[in-house]
């Protein structure tokens, strides 16, 4: 087993799989970010304190922005338009934003957080509402001021429509007075301290005009100078959050006056020169959704961050499993720990999951980008729902993959210099950011349940079962599981007491959420199949098909009882599931290094993780130790010989 590509045949296969994971145009779509994270400012430094790591995140944000403005060294066409408005171009390009998160996530979760907030939620919202040219953005494009986003409150998270920060229109001064009425209305967790320099924020607040409540809108508000909050703005640091440090704060306002142009106006609402409010949208909730529309791009970005972090962690675990030797069965000497099925089995399964995550992420991104220009509202709603389902499922899977990889690397993976602990806490943040996973999956479950056929219909017989070796049959089984769970949810809802919506939802929510999970499995399996069909016959297509089958078999096994009862599977097929999966694991284990190479991680990134290297023991060497002073001994000689082997 080798961790490097060693023939043109496998090199071509790896290139094809990289295109599957990152897209056919990945050199242009991802090239800038791959090159950026390989530069010196993004190498892993020795910064032990929380304060130093926080400063590093903002220093790296400036280095990133400089790259957007001036470009990177070299004549490579990175596919990202740089220049004085490079930050605005990035904010307007959802694919570039996703790529940013995909590559920065494994390097520095704190940087990824502040960059995503500045470019997507802050600059992106300004551009979406104001359009180019209406407002001077030069301070934000040159990072003379960093943008942040203040929506969530202490008492209001996923129910953003209920937030209580007030923006009262003052007709005499032609502006808005922002005020925090009580402790529960404090803005919760925005990065609003002076760390990293002056800050400005988009504040979600309830617009009151002449006593009338028009719903929640965004307001551009200067927050701090380089040293302290501005008058009327109160900023207090929250307790330290586990993992990568970000300056999360509680932020409140005491009758802060901003001009009328602070309102991010549009068809959803504006104040005219006559001081009269007008809106083309009568529903206050829909006005809110128009105001915070960038949250959908944020969900895509969270998926991208999770995908990138899981890929990096798995690549390191695969390398470590090859390099780490343990005592084999009696008389066999040393063997790589990867030789054991108990070790490589979970990693092969993780590889199938990571490919599924990557393909589902790109499928959701493609659907959403296509739907943005579609006039049909239902198409946009379907695309946004897929984005939400993908975000929840992908970030949960990333946590599972990272935990598995950490365990396979033992105690060394607990050390900060080996990177995995930071990525685990980083993905915890992604699970909650842009909508808690359970909440967004519950919303998707309710929408999909109500869109289904009337509850109580019988699940049709599966007919003649197919073959477990046929990817199309496996996709059909996953689709059947999705239907089974939503049918079950519909029957439960139908049997619950009428007139009590909460009781009806409580009865249906369990199976409906399982239906959403099955929907994610089916979408990922379909994306697998589509990708495999686009590949030429050969090694890459064979490997992708094996991964798809393993992914599908493991998910089908979870619902095999229901599939058997409904006639979709035979008893023999149910019994065969574990053996079929094990055969795929045996076929894929020697391909793991090649599959990990398809992630296209820069060598500089992997070099910053000691356990990713063959000489990982050298990271723990002691130049003052006896083995250096005295030339070592028998055990040292044995260890050297072992490394040579």
C-alpha positions, 0 to 999 in steps of 0.5 A: 500500500502506498500513499502516492500516485505512482503511475500515469494510469492512476494519475489519470484516474485521480484527475477524473475523480478530482473533477467529480469532487470539485467540478469540471472547471475546478482549476478555475473555480478552486485554483485561487483558493488552493494557491492562497492556502499554500502561501506563507500567511496560511501556514500553521504557526506556533501561536499558543494563546487564544488572543494570538489565534484571534489576531491571526484570523484577522491578519489572514483576512487582510492577506486574503483581501490583498489577494483579491485586490492585487492577485496572487504571485504568478501568471496562473489564471485562477478564474477569480476576477481580482482588482479594487472591487475583488471583494464585491466580485467574490460576494456576488459569485456564489460558487466562489464563496462556496470555494472559499469555505471549502478551502479555508475551512480546513486551514482556519475555522476562525478565519472562515467564520469572519471571512464568510460573515464579511463577504457573504452576509455583510457585503453580499447583503449590501450588494443584493439590496443596493446594487452596485454604485449606490453606496460607497463600499471602498472602506469594506473592500479595502478592509479599512472596516470589517463587516459583520452581521447582527441578526440572532438575539439572546431570546430569538435564534431560529425564530428571527421574525420575532426579534425585538431590537427596534429601529424607530423612524424619526421623521424630524431627523429623517433617520432611525433610532436603534434601541435594545429594549431588554436583555433578551433583545441583545444581539447574540454572538456577532464578531463585534469587538474592535479586534481586527480593526474598526467594525460596521454591522448590518443590524436586523431590527423591527422597523416602526414608522408612526407606531406601525410595525412593518417587520424586520429589516437590515440597517447599516450601523457603524459599531466600533473604531480601532479601539472601542465601541462607538457612542450608544453601542455596547459590546461585551465579549461572550464566554470563550467558545470551544475551538477556534477563537472568534470575538463573539459578543453581546451587542446592544444599542441605546438610542443610536441614530443612523440616517435614512440611507442606513436602511437596506431598501428594496421592493420589500420596503423603503422610506420615501422622501416624504417619510412614508413607508411602502412595500411591494410585499404585504407579508412581514415574514416575507419581508424578513426573508427578503432582507436576510436572503443571504442566509441561503448562500450561507447554508451552502457555505457551511456545507462547503466548509464541512466538506472541505474539513472532512476531506482534509481530516480523512486524507490525514487519517489515510496517510497516518494509517499507512505510515503507522506500523503495529505488531501483526499476528504472531510471526508476521512482524510489523504491519501498517495499522491500515492492514486491519479491517477493524481500522480500514473498514471505518475509513473506507466507509468514511471515504464513501460518505465524503464523496457523497457529501461532496456530490450532494453539496455540488448538486445543491449548489448547481440547483440553487444557482440555476433556480436564482434566475428562474421566474417560477417561485416553486423552483426557487423554493425547491432549490432552497429546500435542497440547500437546507437539507444538504446543509443539515445532512452534510454538516452532521456527516462531517462531524461523524467523519472527523470523529471517526478519523480522530479515533483512528489516529489515536491520541496524537490527533487530540493535539492541536498541532495535528489539526483535527481537534480544531476542525471538530469544533469548527464543524460544531459551529457549522451545524448551528450557523445559518439555522440549527440543523434540526430546525431547518430539517424540521421545516423541510420535513413539514413542507415535504409532508404537506406537498405529498399525496394524501396521507393514509395511502398504502405503500405499493409493493416493490414488485420484482426486486433487482440486484444489489450490484445495480446502482439504479436498483439501490437508488430505487430502494432509497427512494422507497425508504423516503416514501415509506417514512413520509407515508408513515408521517402522513398516517400519524398526522391523520390520526392525531386530534384535529384542531391541535396543530402542535399535537399533529406535528408532534405525531408526524415529526419523527418519521417526517425527519427520517424522511428528510434524511432518506431524501438526502441519501437518495439525492446523494446516491443519484448524484453518485450515479450521474457522476459515474455515468459521465465518466469514461469506462475505466478505473475512476468509474469503477471506483466511484461505482463501488463507493456509491454502492457502499454508501447506498448499501449502508443506508439501505441496511438501516431500513431493510426491515421496512423494505422487506415488509413492503416487498422491495427486498427479499429475505436473501437480499437482507441477509446479503447486505453485510457481506456485500458491503464487506466485499466492497470494503475489501476492494476499496481499501488499497485504493484509499490513498489514491482516492484521498489524492483526488481531494487535491489538497496542497502539499503545504497544507498536509505538511502542517499536520505532522501525522500526515507525513511518513516521518511523523515521529520526527515531529517529537524528536528531542535534539538534546536527548541521549540518542543524539549525544551517544549515537543511539542504541539497538532500539534506535537502530531498529526504529531507523530500519523500520522507517526505511522499510 
